[in-house]
């Protein structure tokens, strides 16, 4: 009689923490394969991902979801971008929308798109992008943003500590009106993203004190933010550009090497 070798037992699947709470997020991209690392990270962070290849206005209104990621990095997305710009901005939806763009988008187009959500360069680090998702879309979760039942259950997510007061802040020729969430440079209003606005307000409230990158991350995004500190540098660079500020000869924001930033003298 021939010996029969029993089949080797299959290795069990690795089992992670269970998602006790999920959020729904719509991702619109003409090339889903290019966003696979981000989609995988969203799924692993307890987001139910609804994926669409083309942007239609109904995508923003027909589904009860918690947030949106719109990919405008490819020329094939130009039609969707025009459809979005033809819509009236909705403040509630804008607060929950991230738009992926590449570095080739001109400044005029960037300003125009900013009314519908926050712009983020892509490709970028997954940790940085997930930090943006957590801050902008996942902040309302009672579990701190990742939906998993973990040992840290019961910890409290710290909301951004930058709170607008009603007093107008003035620094040199910059005027910031917290009540209107408006910023004026030399008397002319400038368009800032929500992050850029909060960052500028944080600098003005610091009254010249040095802010480390870690300080900025905690103040703006809470202690559950897990992106790298270079995300602060990216937003400071963007803010400087809109203020017309030169890093080598700063008028408003000074780099403190190895530490962070402060207001210029």
Secondary structure, DSSP 8 states (H G I E B T S, - for coil): ------------------BSS-EEEEEE-S-GGGGHHHHHHHHHTTEEEEEESS--HHHHHSS--SEEEEE--SGGGHHHHHHHHTS---HHHHTTEEEEE-TT--HHHHHHHGGGSEEEESS--HHHHHHHHHHHTSTT-TTSSS-B--TTTT-----------SS-EEETTEEEETTTTEEEETTEEE---HHHHHHHHHHHHHTT--EEHHHHHHHHH-TT--S-THHHHHHHHHHHHHHT--STT-SSEEEETTTEEEE--
